[in-house]
């Protein structure tokens, strides 16, 4: 079983690769291996004009690694 700290670290790394800003709040497990969390997409209008919106995202363990769904 993965620790909460390790899960947050993996989720943070995944968000960086996906262009998301994640505030390191622990995700909520909604079913075995599936988590919800909130993050902000860092698109051009967010970066340039500050038009940013936090949204809910899902992540799950697939074949031993965490992926966005």
C-alpha positions as a printed NumPy array, in Angstrom:
array([[  0.   ,   0.   ,   0.   ],
       [  1.275,   3.452,  -0.919],
       [  1.646,   6.171,   1.711],
       [ -0.246,   9.45 ,   1.459],
       [  3.024,  11.365,   1.068],
       [  4.192,   9.124,  -1.766],
       [  0.804,   9.433,  -3.502],
       [  0.935,  13.247,  -3.325],
       [  4.492,  13.21 ,  -4.696],
       [  3.522,  10.959,  -7.614],
       [  0.449,  13.072,  -8.307],
       [  2.51 ,  16.264,  -8.223],
       [  4.992,  14.824, -10.748],
       [  2.132,  13.685, -12.982],
       [  0.549,  17.148, -12.875],
       [  3.796,  18.864, -13.834],
       [  4.08 ,  16.606, -16.892],
       [  0.429,  17.354, -17.811],
       [  0.711,  21.141, -17.411],
       [ -1.391,  21.291, -14.265],
       [ -0.767,  23.285, -11.098],
       [ -1.524,  21.062,  -8.09 ],
       [ -1.442,  22.481,  -4.541],
       [ -0.382,  19.207,  -2.851],
       [ -3.683,  18.728,  -1.021],
       [ -4.086,  14.973,  -0.49 ],
       [ -6.463,  13.467,  -3.065],
       [ -9.702,  11.698,  -2.141],
       [ -9.941,   7.992,  -2.895],
       [-13.274,   7.354,  -4.627],
       [-12.729,   3.652,  -5.304],
       [ -9.778,   1.264,  -5.066],
       [ -6.901,   2.847,  -6.97 ],
       [ -8.976,   5.839,  -8.183],
       [ -8.543,   9.336,  -6.748],
       [-10.029,  12.795,  -7.271],
       [ -8.056,  15.981,  -6.796],
       [ -8.243,  19.646,  -7.735],
       [ -5.749,  21.387,  -9.999],
       [ -5.516,  24.326, -12.39 ],
       [ -4.701,  23.987, -16.079],
       [ -1.838,  26.323, -16.935],
       [ -2.964,  27.361, -20.413],
       [ -2.112,  30.657, -22.139],
       [ -5.077,  32.64 , -20.806],
       [ -4.189,  31.535, -17.286],
       [ -0.517,  32.44 , -17.624],
       [ -0.962,  35.693, -19.527],
       [ -4.243,  37.141, -18.227],
       [ -4.78 ,  35.346, -14.933],
       [ -7.955,  33.639, -16.172],
       [ -7.374,  30.469, -14.185],
       [ -9.941,  27.997, -12.892],
       [ -9.447,  25.138, -10.486],
       [-11.093,  21.932, -11.717],
       [-11.594,  18.396, -10.482],
       [ -9.437,  15.711, -12.081],
       [ -9.205,  11.948, -11.691],
       [ -6.121,   9.78 , -11.416],
       [ -5.888,   6.027, -11.157],
       [ -3.306,   3.315, -10.867],
       [ -2.997,   1.451, -14.142],
       [ -0.404,  -1.279, -14.594],
       [  1.41 ,  -0.122, -11.466],
       [  1.668,   3.577, -12.28 ],
       [ -0.485,   6.635, -11.669],
       [ -2.219,   8.091, -14.767],
       [ -4.737,  10.88 , -15.379],
       [ -8.152,   9.752, -16.606]])
